[in-house]
Amino acid sequence: MATTLSGRKSLVVHGCAFSPDGKLLATTGSDKTARIWDVATGRQTVTLTGHRGPVYGCAFSPDGSLLATAGNEGTRLTDAGSGSTVATLPGSAQSCAFSPDGRLLATAS
């Protein structure tokens, strides 16, 4: 089954990641946002703002509660359900990944 995600105004989608349970998909783009989508319906559930430039990489925590998003001005940790920012980590990053136990977050630039 194919689902088209519509509503992203970004000309470029830089990254994507599935939640651990496969029910959500996060996308990042040149429009300075990350978006979380319901995979079954194709509907956008959350728009994450706060980056000052393009958002490149993203990763869900192993329990699916957090989404990390990487950009030139830093990495943001966001509550995946509400879209509330939990923390902002300084330093340019283009990708990010959680450790399997969720205790560590690695970024790369």
Solvent accessible surface area in square Angstrom, and as a share of the most:
residue,aa,sasa,rsa
1,M,214,0.96
2,A,101,0.79
3,T,60,0.35
4,T,117,0.68
5,L,56,0.28
6,S,89,0.57
7,G,50,0.48
8,R,38,0.14
9,K,173,0.73
10,S,16,0.11
11,L,172,0.86
12,V,72,0.41
13,V,83,0.47
14,H,74,0.33
15,G,16,0.15
16,C,88,0.53
17,A,21,0.16
18,F,129,0.54
19,S,7,0.04
20,P,79,0.49
21,D,97,0.50
22,G,34,0.33
23,K,138,0.58
24,L,46,0.23
25,L,26,0.13
26,A,0,0.00
27,T,11,0.06
28,T,0,0.00
29,G,0,0.00
30,S,41,0.27
31,D,41,0.21
32,K,99,0.42
33,T,14,0.08
34,A,1,0.01
35,R,27,0.10
36,I,1,0.00
37,W,2,0.01
38,D,41,0.22
39,V,50,0.29
40,A,79,0.61
41,T,84,0.49
42,G,10,0.10
43,R,179,0.65
44,Q,66,0.29
45,T,76,0.44
46,V,22,0.13
47,T,55,0.32
48,L,11,0.06
49,T,92,0.54
50,G,39,0.38
51,H,13,0.06
52,R,182,0.66
53,G,12,0.12
54,P,41,0.26
55,V,0,0.00
56,Y,45,0.17
57,G,10,0.09
58,C,16,0.09
59,A,13,0.10
60,F,17,0.07
61,S,6,0.04
62,P,54,0.34
63,D,113,0.59
64,G,18,0.18
65,S,54,0.35
66,L,45,0.22
67,L,0,0.00
68,A,0,0.00
69,T,2,0.01
70,A,0,0.00
71,G,0,0.00
72,N,75,0.39
73,E,42,0.19
74,G,0,0.00
75,T,2,0.01
76,R,44,0.16
77,L,26,0.13
78,T,4,0.03
79,D,50,0.26
80,A,5,0.04
81,G,66,0.63
82,S,77,0.50
83,G,23,0.22
84,S,62,0.40
85,T,64,0.37
86,V,90,0.52
87,A,36,0.28
88,T,73,0.42
89,L,68,0.34
90,P,125,0.78
91,G,44,0.43
92,S,59,0.38
93,A,1,0.01
94,Q,94,0.42
95,S,53,0.34
96,C,17,0.10
97,A,54,0.42
98,F,35,0.15
99,S,26,0.17
100,P,129,0.81
101,D,93,0.48
102,G,29,0.28
103,R,200,0.73
104,L,128,0.63
105,L,45,0.22
106,A,64,0.50
107,T,67,0.39
108,A,56,0.44
109,S,110,0.71
